[in-house]
Amino acid sequence: MSVPCALYRVRDDRSRLLYVGISEAPLSRMAGHDRSSGWAHKAADISIEWHPSRDDARTAESAAILAEDPIHNMNRPGGDQMRWVRWIIAQDRGVHADDVTTAEVERVVDDFCRTLAPTRRIGRHLSGGAG
């Protein structure tokens, strides 16, 4: 028998999508994020969407991460690398990393690749493309 599982989205006070996750107990899971993440204190809104099974929720989660690009999900294409590129751009511009868009990160990676042709494979890896 399948157990219902929730897909949850966490947004900040500016409605930016911070995180997408799944859990059979989403509020308990958020308490875990509160203890272990660097972003949960920014949560202003949590939306919960129930699915008939964990597999269904996982499929919806993967689609949501790819389509909606949450700031703090590391399991999106290039997630961990994108986080560092985003941080470097933010430091250079004097803004918070949450204010740097994925489009800006990809533009910087593309510019870097055009400037330094030997690093082209690295740039494609960072932006989630094939290397």
Secondary structure by P-SEA (a helix, b strand, c coil): cccbbbbbbbbccccccccccccccaaaaaaaaaacccccccccbbbbbbcccaaaaaaaaaaaaaacccccccccccaaaaaaaaaaaaaaaccccccccaaaaaaaaaaaaaacccaaaaaaaaacccc
